Amino acid sequence: MAVGDLLHPSLGKFPQSTRFIIAGGLINVLFLLMHENAISAFEATYDKVTIYAGVSACFTPLSHMINVLLVFGWPANYISSLVSMIPVQISNVIIGSFATKTLEHMNFDDKAKVFFERFNIANTFDMSSLVVLVVTGVWSFALTTFMMSAGPKKKSKTL
């Protein structure tokens, strides 16, 4: 791939903000699937905070690749670009872990289940995961846009 290339040239016809929404939706769905599977597999051994942090760490390269291929274009140095996103991912893990622990301490999922049952709505999904996903998604959107859109500044000529 050449520098600046998207996964397919036709993606360039869409505004970057639209591509970011598409990529964000894809990333969130994949993360939720991975996270829910990890909870099912490791809930007996690890607490939800540890599972969240582990899934987030494993998911970092995939989410970065999706953003590069769908939103921002291939960077001149992929590894450098990936490494530059580590602070975003670390802050996401911190915020997500804190939110997960707080919601777990509040018995949020149990309260959400009671709420949905009042309206005869079947809910088998872990609602705290959804709340954490929204919070970290907004945070990630802001930081990723800032980090990956910021290129080298051009010096202006003054007369």
Helices and strands as residue ranges (DSSP letters): G 9-13, H 16-42, H 48-67, I 68-72, H 78-84, H 86-105, H 108-118, H 127-149
